[in-house]
Amino acid sequence: MMRSRYTAYAIRDRDYLLATWHPSTRPSSLVFDPEVEWFRLDILGRTGGGLLDDTGTVEFRAHFRSANLRHSQFENSRFVRIDKAWVYLDKV
């Protein structure tokens, strides 16, 4: 789920991101910064998220370019399973 959401940010797939966001925390809209280019995702760790789990976290660093400078975003994201599908809930 984490990799597919990262890819959706990279290709600016607003519909996929909103569809995979938990209803209680999903924003009403998303605006992408046209200056940001996502180019690498490093998964640093995870908890839960297995076949029999209903919750899990993914710790990651996403790398991007903006104004010809490289940056990264670190996050520990929480996911939950709803009706057999994983959705992003929030940051831990």
N, C-alpha and C positions, 0 to 999 in steps of 0.2 A: 504494500500500500504506500509506503513512504517513497519508494522509487517512482511509482506511477504519479504521485502527487508532485514530486520534484519535476518530473518530465512535463507535467501539465503547466507548471509555472514557467518552465523554460520555453514552451511553445505557446504560452498564453491561452491555454484551454480553460476559459472561465467556467463553462458549463460542467466540465468534469470536476473541477475543484469544488464548486458549490454542491454538486451531487454527492461528493464524498466527504462532506463536512457535516458534523452532527447538527441536527435541527436546532438544538438549544444554544449553540454558539456560532452558527453560520451567519455571516454578514448578509445584508440584503443585496449587496453588489460588491464587485471587485474592480479595482482600477490598477492596471499595470503601468509601471514606470517605463516608458519607451527607451530610456537610457540604460536600463539594466539588462545585462546579458548573463544568464546563468550558464556555467560551463562545467561544473563538477560537483558531485555529491559524495561525501565520505560518511558511511555509516560507522559510528564509533561504538555503539552498543545497543542492546535492547533488553527488555524484561517482558516476560509473558508473550502474548501474541501467538501462542501455539494452537494446534488443532483443537484442543479442548478448552482453551481460554476464551474469555469474553472481554478481556482488557489487555493492554500492553503498552509499552513505551518504546520509542526509538530515539536514541541520542545521535545527533548528526551535525555535520558542518557542511553547509552549502556555500559554494564559491561562485562569485559573480564579478563582472566588470561593470564599472560605471565611470563615465568621464575619463576613460582610458586608464583607470586605476583598478587594481584588484582588491577585492574585499571578501569577507566571509561572514556568514551568519551561523552562530551556534545555537542549537535548540534541543530540548528534550521534549518530544511531542507525545501526547497521550492519545491512544486510539481505543475505541470500543466497538464491539460487534453488535449490529442491529440486524435482525432477520437474516442471519448468516453472512452479512456483508460488513467489512471493516470500514469505519468512518473516523475521520480526525475529530477529536474532541477539543483539545486545548494544549497549551504549553504547561509543563510541570514546573 
